[in-house]
Amino acid sequence: MVRTLRPRAHRPQHASGRNPGLDRSDAPARGLSGKRGWLCYLPGVHPASRSLIDRWIYAAKVDSWPKLLVPTILGQALGVAAAGRVDPRAFVLGLCFTICQLLFVVFLNDWGDRRVDRIKRQMFPEGCSPKTIPDAILPGSAVLTAGVVAGLAGLGVALYAELSLARAGATWSALALMAIFLAYTFWPLRLNYRGGGEWLEGLGVGLVLPWFHLFLQSGESGLVRELWLLPGFCLLALASAVASGLSDEQSDRRGGKRTYASEYGNRAARALVERLGLAAALVWAVTVRVSGVVPAPVGALVVIVVLVNWRRLRKLSPEATTNAFDAQRAYKRVLHQAQWRSATLIAVILIALTILGWRR
């Protein structure tokens, strides 16, 4: 039986007198994909009232995991192509590292942005899902501890991979990946508050993370032709990073975060996202041809996937205005489809061609 909630005195009250932690109790849990996830609320049940395991699953934001899982798979596929064979151990260790990295990023981001998250819940109690710390789903100290433990676990996986796979420098590379996130949110750089956070995220997700997995899978640390496939993906990662600030435009501005959307506004942010999407298609069309890593028809199919979703993105754009949260979710969902589907297509085909013995 689903039980209803009674407001708790310790939860922050909105100016209207409503509890922001309770106003969205019937809203679906949404990740970066913008879809109703397999982790959703029972009607009338606030996440803070669920079991401890369910609260941790909610806080882990599993629906957002493709943001790092897709570049992981792409990087592993590039490594497979570079080495000419599949190393199952490298794939498993790479996946374990990325899961640790995901938990590290999600938990520490919730802790680092708890003040701005609280502001958003107070400003838009009807417009966003409950936040982990402001809505007392989990204590801040527990979230911080979990993030640190996940980071240490990720470094442990990288060290084991370095020793077992003979990948010299894998641990330092993993530490550099984590430092990119720390520079995004935490002192002394705090680029997400000073400006430039999206550019750092685009570089980390679109270039550094897949390059790390290419190295983990193949052992190639230098410049290989497979890296030609990353610039287009990097542009889509940057577009995704800019688009992620659309729904937080006003709360970020009030909370002191300097994102592209909070600095230049919703319309300018959408214009940049759409230009980056088109540029990614053009860059991929050129680099696929130049690199020769995949057959030309495959490259053409990847470009078509990006362009079809870019056209859909343009159609949705006029509706994704400031505080139009549902329209913004649909807008970002299409953008993620352009990024994730095109990259996954390349990865699957690269691995299949390598297994079949295709080399150019």
C-alpha positions as CSV (number, residue, x, y, z in Angstrom):
1,M,0.0,0.0,0.0
2,V,1.3,3.4,-0.9
3,R,1.3,5.8,2.1
4,T,0.9,9.5,1.9
5,L,3.4,11.9,3.4
6,R,2.9,14.5,6.2
7,P,5.0,17.6,6.0
8,R,8.0,17.7,8.3
9,A,9.0,20.7,10.1
10,H,12.7,20.5,9.3
11,R,12.2,20.7,5.5
12,P,12.6,24.2,4.0
13,Q,9.5,26.0,3.3
14,H,8.8,27.9,0.1
15,A,7.6,31.5,0.2
16,S,4.2,30.3,-0.8
17,G,4.0,28.2,2.4
18,R,4.4,24.9,0.5
19,N,7.1,22.5,1.2
20,P,9.3,22.2,-1.9
21,G,10.3,18.7,-1.0
22,L,6.7,17.6,-1.1
23,D,5.3,19.5,-4.0
24,R,6.9,17.3,-6.6
25,S,6.2,13.9,-4.9
26,D,4.3,12.6,-7.9
27,A,6.9,13.7,-10.5
28,P,9.0,11.0,-12.3
29,A,12.7,10.7,-11.6
30,R,14.4,12.1,-14.6
31,G,18.0,11.8,-15.6
32,L,20.0,13.6,-18.3
33,S,18.1,11.7,-20.8
34,G,15.0,13.6,-19.8
35,K,12.8,10.4,-19.9
36,R,10.8,8.8,-17.2
37,G,13.4,6.4,-15.8
38,W,13.0,2.9,-14.5
39,L,13.6,4.6,-11.1
40,C,10.5,6.6,-10.6
41,Y,8.4,7.6,-7.6
42,L,5.4,5.8,-6.4
43,P,2.5,8.2,-6.5
44,G,2.5,10.3,-3.3
45,V,5.8,8.9,-2.0
46,H,8.6,11.4,-1.5
47,P,12.1,9.9,-2.2
48,A,13.1,10.8,1.4
49,S,10.4,8.3,2.7
50,R,11.7,5.4,0.7
51,S,14.0,2.7,1.9
52,L,17.7,3.4,2.4
53,I,18.7,1.5,-0.7
54,D,16.1,3.2,-2.8
55,R,17.3,6.6,-1.6
56,W,20.9,5.8,-2.5
57,I,19.8,4.6,-5.9
58,Y,17.9,7.8,-6.4
59,A,20.9,9.9,-5.4
60,A,23.1,7.9,-7.8
61,K,21.0,9.3,-10.8
62,V,21.4,6.1,-12.8
63,D,19.4,7.6,-15.7
64,S,22.3,10.1,-16.3
65,W,25.0,7.5,-16.5
66,P,25.1,7.3,-20.3
67,K,26.8,10.7,-20.1
68,L,30.1,8.9,-19.1
69,L,29.2,5.3,-20.2
70,V,28.9,6.3,-23.9
71,P,32.4,7.9,-24.1
72,T,33.7,4.9,-22.2
73,I,32.4,2.5,-24.8
74,L,33.5,4.8,-27.7
75,G,37.1,5.0,-26.2
76,Q,37.2,1.2,-25.7
77,A,36.1,0.7,-29.3
78,L,38.8,3.0,-30.6
79,G,41.3,1.0,-28.5
80,V,40.0,-2.2,-30.0
81,A,40.5,-0.8,-33.5
82,A,44.0,0.5,-32.6
83,A,45.1,-2.8,-31.1
84,G,43.3,-5.0,-33.7
85,R,41.9,-7.2,-30.9
86,V,39.6,-7.1,-27.9
87,D,41.0,-7.3,-24.4
88,P,38.1,-8.4,-22.2
89,R,40.0,-7.5,-19.0
90,A,40.6,-4.0,-20.2
91,F,37.0,-3.6,-21.0
92,V,35.8,-4.8,-17.6
93,L,38.3,-2.7,-15.7
94,G,37.4,0.3,-17.8
95,L,33.7,-0.1,-17.1
96,C,34.4,-0.5,-13.3
97,F,36.5,2.6,-13.3
98,T,33.8,4.6,-15.1
99,I,31.1,3.5,-12.6
100,C,33.3,4.6,-9.8
101,Q,33.9,7.9,-11.6
102,L,30.2,8.3,-12.1
103,L,29.5,7.9,-8.4
104,F,32.4,10.2,-7.6
105,V,31.0,12.9,-9.9
106,V,27.3,12.6,-9.0
107,F,27.8,12.5,-5.2
108,L,30.4,15.3,-5.0
109,N,28.5,17.4,-7.4
110,D,25.4,17.2,-5.2
111,W,27.5,18.1,-2.2
112,G,29.3,21.0,-4.0
113,D,26.1,22.4,-5.4
114,R,23.9,21.9,-2.4
115,R,23.4,25.7,-1.9
116,V,22.4,26.4,-5.5
117,D,20.2,23.3,-5.5
118,R,18.4,24.6,-2.4
119,I,17.9,27.9,-4.2
120,K,16.3,26.2,-7.2
121,R,14.0,24.1,-5.1
122,Q,12.8,27.3,-3.3
123,M,12.4,29.2,-6.6
124,F,10.7,26.4,-8.6
125,P,9.1,23.8,-6.2
126,E,6.9,22.7,-9.1
127,G,9.5,22.7,-11.8
128,C,12.2,20.2,-10.7
129,S,12.5,16.9,-9.0
130,P,13.6,16.7,-5.3
131,K,17.3,17.3,-4.7
132,T,19.4,14.8,-2.7
133,I,20.6,17.1,0.1
134,P,18.2,20.0,0.2
135,D,15.2,17.6,0.4
136,A,16.8,15.5,3.1
137,I,16.9,12.4,1.0
138,L,20.4,11.7,2.3
139,P,22.6,13.6,4.8
140,G,25.2,15.9,3.2
141,S,28.0,14.2,5.2
142,A,27.0,10.7,3.8
143,V,26.9,12.0,0.2
144,L,30.3,13.6,0.6
145,T,31.8,10.4,2.1
146,A,30.3,8.3,-0.6
147,G,31.8,10.5,-3.3
148,V,35.3,10.3,-1.7
149,V,35.1,6.6,-1.3
150,A,34.0,6.2,-5.0
151,G,36.9,8.3,-6.1
152,L,39.4,6.2,-4.1
153,A,37.8,3.1,-5.5
154,G,38.3,4.4,-9.0
155,L,42.0,5.1,-8.3
156,G,42.3,1.6,-7.0
157,V,40.8,0.1,-10.2
158,A,43.2,2.3,-12.2
159,L,46.2,1.1,-10.2
160,Y,45.1,-2.5,-10.6
161,A,44.7,-2.0,-14.4
162,E,48.1,-0.4,-14.6
163,L,49.8,-3.4,-12.9
164,S,47.8,-6.2,-14.5
165,L,47.6,-4.8,-18.0
166,A,51.0,-3.1,-18.0
167,R,49.6,0.3,-18.7
168,A,52.2,2.6,-17.3
169,G,50.7,5.9,-16.1
170,A,47.1,4.7,-15.9
171,T,46.8,5.7,-12.3
172,W,48.1,9.2,-12.9
173,S,45.7,9.5,-15.9
174,A,42.8,8.5,-13.8
175,L,43.8,11.1,-11.2
176,A,43.9,13.7,-14.0
177,L,40.4,12.8,-15.0
178,M,39.2,13.3,-11.4
179,A,41.0,16.6,-11.2
180,I,39.1,17.8,-14.2
181,F,35.8,17.4,-12.2
182,L,37.3,18.9,-9.1
183,A,38.4,22.0,-11.1
184,Y,34.8,22.2,-12.4
185,T,33.1,22.5,-9.0
186,F,35.6,22.9,-6.2
187,W,38.2,25.4,-4.9
188,P,40.6,26.8,-6.1
189,L,39.4,26.9,-9.7
190,R,35.6,26.4,-9.4
191,L,35.2,27.0,-13.1
192,N,31.4,26.3,-13.0
193,Y,31.1,29.4,-10.7
194,R,33.7,31.6,-12.4
195,G,32.9,30.7,-16.0
196,G,34.3,28.1,-18.4
197,G,32.8,25.0,-16.7
198,E,31.1,23.8,-19.9
199,W,34.3,24.0,-21.9
200,L,36.1,21.9,-19.2
201,E,33.3,19.4,-19.2
202,G,33.2,19.1,-23.0
203,L,37.0,18.5,-23.0
204,G,36.8,15.9,-20.2
205,V,33.8,14.0,-21.5
206,G,34.4,14.4,-25.2
207,L,38.2,13.9,-25.4
208,V,40.1,13.0,-22.2
209,L,37.8,10.2,-21.0
210,P,37.6,8.3,-24.4
211,W,41.3,8.8,-24.9
212,F,41.9,7.2,-21.5
213,H,39.8,4.2,-22.4
214,L,41.6,3.9,-25.8
215,F,44.9,3.7,-23.8
216,L,43.4,1.2,-21.4
217,Q,42.2,-1.1,-24.1
218,S,45.1,-0.8,-26.5
219,G,48.1,0.4,-24.5
220,E,48.6,3.1,-27.2
221,S,49.4,6.4,-25.4
222,G,50.5,8.4,-28.4
223,L,48.7,9.9,-31.4
224,V,46.9,7.2,-33.3
225,R,44.6,7.6,-36.3
226,E,41.6,6.5,-34.2
227,L,41.8,9.8,-32.4
228,W,40.5,11.5,-35.5
229,L,37.0,10.3,-34.5
230,L,37.0,12.3,-31.2
231,P,36.8,16.0,-32.3
232,G,33.2,15.6,-33.6
233,F,32.2,13.7,-30.4
234,C,33.9,16.4,-28.3
235,L,31.8,19.1,-30.0
236,L,28.6,17.2,-29.1
237,A,29.8,16.8,-25.5
238,L,30.4,20.6,-25.3
239,A,26.8,21.1,-26.7
240,S,25.5,18.8,-24.0
241,A,27.4,20.7,-21.3
242,V,26.0,24.0,-22.5
243,A,22.4,22.6,-22.8
244,S,22.6,21.2,-19.2
245,G,22.5,24.8,-17.9
246,L,19.3,25.7,-19.6
247,S,17.0,24.4,-16.8
248,D,19.2,26.1,-14.1
249,E,19.5,29.5,-15.8
250,Q,17.8,31.7,-13.2
251,S,18.7,29.7,-10.1
252,D,22.4,29.5,-11.2
253,R,22.4,33.3,-11.8
254,R,21.0,33.9,-8.3
255,G,23.3,31.3,-6.7
256,G,26.4,32.8,-8.4
257,K,27.2,30.1,-10.9
258,R,28.5,31.5,-14.2
259,T,27.3,29.1,-16.9
260,Y,26.8,30.1,-20.5
261,A,23.0,30.1,-20.0
262,S,23.2,32.2,-16.9
263,E,25.6,34.7,-18.4
264,Y,24.2,35.1,-21.9
265,G,20.7,33.9,-21.6
266,N,18.5,31.0,-22.9
267,R,18.4,32.1,-26.5
268,A,22.1,32.5,-26.9
269,A,22.7,29.1,-25.2
270,R,20.3,27.3,-27.6
271,A,21.9,29.0,-30.6
272,L,25.4,27.8,-29.5
273,V,24.1,24.3,-28.9
274,E,22.6,24.1,-32.4
275,R,25.7,25.5,-34.0
276,L,27.9,23.0,-32.2
277,G,25.6,20.1,-33.3
278,L,25.8,21.1,-36.9
279,A,29.6,21.6,-36.6
280,A,30.0,18.2,-35.1
281,A,28.3,16.6,-38.1
282,L,30.5,18.5,-40.5
283,V,33.7,17.6,-38.5
284,W,32.7,14.0,-38.3
285,A,32.1,13.9,-42.1
286,V,35.6,15.1,-42.7
287,T,37.5,13.2,-40.0
288,V,35.9,9.8,-40.8
289,R,37.0,10.3,-44.4
290,V,40.5,11.4,-43.5
291,S,41.2,8.7,-40.8
292,G,39.9,5.7,-42.7
293,V,39.1,4.0,-39.4
294,V,35.6,3.0,-40.5
295,P,34.2,2.5,-44.0
296,A,32.8,5.6,-45.7
297,P,29.2,4.3,-45.6
298,V,29.4,3.9,-41.8
299,G,30.7,7.4,-41.5
300,A,27.8,8.7,-43.7
301,L,25.3,6.9,-41.5
302,V,26.8,8.5,-38.3
303,V,26.5,11.9,-39.9
304,I,22.9,11.2,-40.9
305,V,22.1,10.2,-37.3
306,V,23.5,13.6,-36.0
307,L,21.8,15.6,-38.7
308,V,18.3,14.0,-38.3
309,N,18.4,14.7,-34.6
310,W,19.8,18.2,-35.2
311,R,16.8,19.0,-37.4
312,R,14.5,17.7,-34.6
313,L,16.5,19.9,-32.2
314,R,15.8,23.0,-34.3
315,K,12.1,22.2,-34.4
316,L,11.9,22.0,-30.6
317,S,14.1,25.0,-30.0
318,P,11.4,27.7,-30.0
319,E,9.6,26.0,-27.1
320,A,12.6,25.4,-24.9
321,T,12.6,28.9,-23.4
322,T,13.5,30.1,-19.9
323,N,11.7,28.0,-17.2
324,A,9.9,25.9,-19.8
325,F,11.2,22.8,-18.1
326,D,9.3,20.1,-19.9
327,A,10.2,21.6,-23.3
328,Q,13.9,21.8,-22.2
329,R,13.9,18.2,-21.2
330,A,12.6,17.2,-24.7
331,Y,15.2,19.5,-26.3
332,K,18.1,17.9,-24.3
333,R,16.8,14.4,-24.9
334,V,17.1,14.9,-28.7
335,L,20.5,16.4,-28.3
336,H,21.6,13.4,-26.2
337,Q,20.2,11.1,-28.9
338,A,22.4,12.8,-31.5
339,Q,25.5,12.4,-29.3
340,W,24.9,8.9,-27.8
341,R,23.4,7.1,-30.7
342,S,26.1,8.3,-33.2
343,A,28.9,7.4,-30.8
344,T,27.4,4.0,-29.9
345,L,26.9,3.3,-33.6
346,I,30.6,3.9,-34.3
347,A,31.7,1.9,-31.3
348,V,29.6,-1.2,-32.1
349,I,30.6,-1.2,-35.8
350,L,34.3,-0.7,-34.9
351,I,34.3,-3.6,-32.5
352,A,32.4,-5.8,-35.0
353,L,34.7,-5.0,-37.9
354,T,37.8,-5.7,-35.7
355,I,36.4,-9.1,-34.6
356,L,35.7,-9.9,-38.2
357,G,39.2,-9.0,-39.1
358,W,38.6,-5.8,-41.1
359,R,41.6,-3.5,-41.2
360,R,42.3,-0.6,-43.5
